[in-house]
């Protein structure tokens, strides 16, 4: 790629055009900012925004913590998978997913077919600053929430690392992180040799 191509700035219209009917799908751990950044990106690209956890709560008429408590994590993950597969049919849009969703191989395959995955990567201190005191999070209802988060990072980061785009999130304004996401989406979608739209 020549220097001019490397320095190209892709317009929002070009990004949306190349997106086609796919969804921009945010993945990452709790506290990474998938919903907040996803909303900003959706606004910047003039796309609809959907939070899969919110959709799950609408479908089940129960909160995510209630679903975990009543049915356990395996049943919750099965419901989550069904909801995300349905949502992916509604692109183009921006979709925020729960922290464990991308760990499901079938969900990953569906996202790869119908979306562009964006991993919001954060360090342990950033995550704990944001969620450490929120005991409503089912996976953090533990005497050692930091230890739980470290274990989740060890398990999940290698899988999140297979996402199409990775953006580091940190203690910065949401607008800045959202702009960095769009800066990464431009070359991924629009540069010569970029991934082609997979849905007609």
C-alpha angles and dihedrals in degrees: 000000000000123000093256090056092048091054095045117130112214116214121232089245091055091050093051091046092052091045089064110175094338126114127234101233121199117210132177144098126311109281095029090112100247094150097041095045092039091057091050093049091047090052093048092050094038093237131136117264124218129181111208093208090055090050090050090052091049092050096045098033087224133100120251092250089051091050091051092049097046102037106017130236098289093057091044091052091050091053091045091054093051092049094048093048089054094046092051089065090066102066152170089072143104114261127192116202135197119263095257099042097089090053090072109092094212091050091049091051092050091049090050090052099042105023153028112248121220119192115206101206119200136173123243096258093053092049095047093047088058103040109013094099096042104096090174087083105098097214092052096055089110136107089245107042092165090055090050091051092049090051091050090050091052092049100040109032094074088054095043086051089070090067117119094243131023124199124178113231121202144145094316136113115284091236091060095051092044090052089051090053091054090046088057095043091055098066093036093055104026110030120102108278092019121150112288124232107269100196121067 
